[in-house]
């Protein structure tokens, strides 16, 4: 099996021009703050056909400093930060309660781009978290109402029963609240934009917050 995996890995090509369009990126023309550039890149990822451009890797650490990472969904980005949601009782919720600092990574392979952020994480008001939840799909509400995220599960049948009950409740009461559902905002201290280059002359532009202002610098790839 190891040999098969090795052969598969060796057969892969990064940023094959037949399926990837690597756009030019002039860092000298980048805006003074990262949010406008992120918004532009996000829109271009959507236009390029990225299936789930709003998914991102969230990295946290437990109380002993051991890292963990998982894919979550972006709920919004504005001057207050990049927003995502989860149960406060989940593993990542416990991590953020202990160490309210995290990192986010977006990867858009069709354009050879990634965006990395890290900074402190704060909680949005509970009313805002519930409003955000109710603006989403019935399935999202049902998932939140199912709850018990990260807890041990006895069987898939147990999940099916709890999930069906949550779906029924979500359909009957679209305004039902999930008390532990929490909206978080990461307000970045640092944001890096990475643009891949077929000759491996990748462009890395980093923004670092200095009080309420930003400084920009290039990094070696």
N, C-alpha and C positions, 0 to 999 in steps of 0.2 A: 504493500500500500504506500509505503514511503517513497518508493521509486516512482509510482504512478503520480503521486503528488508533485514530486520533483519535475517529472516530465511535463506536467500541466503548467507548472510555474514557469519553466523554461520556454514554453510555447507562447506565453503571453507577451504582448508588446504594449509599452506605455505610450499613450497618446498617438496611436496609429492614425496617420493623416486621412485614412479612408473613413474613419468614424469620429475623428476629433478635429475640431477647428480651434487652433490656438490663436486667439486674437493678440494684437500688439497691446502693450501697456506702457504708457509713458508716465513714470512716476512724477516727473516735473510738472505735469498738468493735473495732478491729483488735487482734490480740494483740501482745504486747511484742516478739516475735521473728518473723522472716519465714517460717520453715519451717512452722509450723502454718497460716498463711494460705495458703501455696502448696499445702499438702496439701488444704485445703478447696476452693480454686479448682480444683485438678486434678480432684478428685472431681466437682465440679459441671460441669466441662467434659465429663467422661465421661457423666454423667447427661443432659446437654443433647444428646448425640448427636454430639459431635466425633469424626470418624473416626480421627484420629491425634493425640490430645492429647499424646502423649509425644514427638512430633517437635519439634525446636527448632533454631534457627539458632546455630551456633557460629562466632564471629569470632575470628580469630587474626591475628598479624602476622609477617612474615618478619624476617630479621636487619637489613634496611634500613628496617623500620618500615612496609612496604607491607601494607595490610590484605587479608584474604581471608575469605570466609564461605561456609558450606555447611550443609545440613540434616543433623543427626545424631539419634540416638535417646537419650532419657533412660533410663539403666539403674538409677537410684535416687536418692534424696535423703534425707539424714540430717544430723545435726549436723556430720559430717565434710565434707560438701559434696554437690554435684550431680554424679552420675557419668555418664560416657560412655566409649565405647571405640573404638579404631581401631588400625591398625598403627603402631608406632613409626617405621617406615620410610616412612610416607605423607607427603604434603605437610604436613598439619596436625601430624603427629607431629614432623617436622623443625622446624616453627614453634614448637611447644611446648617442644622441647628447647633452642631458642635463646632464646625469650622465653616463659617459663612463666607467662603471664598471658593471660586470655581473657575473652570476653563471651558470654552466652547470652541468647536471646530466645525466649519462647513466645508464640504468638498463637492465640487461640481466638475466631474471628470470630462464632460463633453467640451468644456472650455479650458481644461487644465488649470483650474483655479481652486484655491482654498482660502478661507478666512479664519484666523485664529484670534480668540479673545480671552482675556483673563482679568478677573477683578472681583471685588466684594459683591456679595449677593444679599439682597434685602427682600422682605415680604411685602407684597401689596396688601392693601386693606381687604378684609374678608369679603366685603360687599363687591369689590372689584373682581375678586377671584370667582365668585358665584356668577356675576354678570358675564364674565368671560366664558365660563363653562356653559351657561345657557345660550350663548350665541353660537355654540357649536352644534354638532349633529346629535340626534337621539342616541346613536351608538356611543358617542363620547360621554354623554350623560349617564347612560346605562353602565358604562365601564367605571365611571367615577362612583356611581352608587353601589356597584358590586364591592368596591373597597378591598381591604385586607391585602393591599399590594405588598409584596415581598415576604408575606407570611408563608409558612409551610402549608402545602396543599395535599389533602389526603388522596384525592383521585380526580380524574377529569370529569367524572359524573357529578362530583360535589360542585365543581366549577360550573358545569352546565346548569345545574339547578339554581345556584345563586345568580348566575348571569341572566337566566330567563326571568327570575323574579325581578331583577333590576331593570330589564328591558320593559316588563309589564308596567313597572312603576314609572319609568321614564315616559312611556307613551301615555299613561293615564294622567301624569302630572309633570308636564314639561318644566315647571318651575321648582321641582323638588331640589332640595339643597343637599350637597355632600359636605358635611361639616369639616372633614379633614382635607378637602381639596384646596390647594394653596397655589397662588400665583407668585412666582419669584421673578426678580429682576437682577440681572448681572450688569453692573455699571462698570465698564471696562477701564482698567488702568492702562492697558496695552491692547492694540489691535494690529494684527499683521495681515497684509494682503499679499498673496503668493500667486504669481502668474507663471505657468510653465512655459518653457521654450524648447522646441525640438532639438536644438543644439546644446541643451542643458545650461543655457545662460539665463536661468530663471530669475525673475525680478521679485525681490522681496522688499516691500515697503512697510515699515512699522511706524505706528503712531503711539506716542507715549503721553499720558496726561500729566500736565504740570499745573496743579491747582485747577483752574477752569479753562486752561489753554492746552493746546496740543503741540508737541514737537514731532517732526518727521525725520526718518533716517532710512538709509538703505542697508540691507544685510547681505553678506556673501551667501550664495546659495549652497 
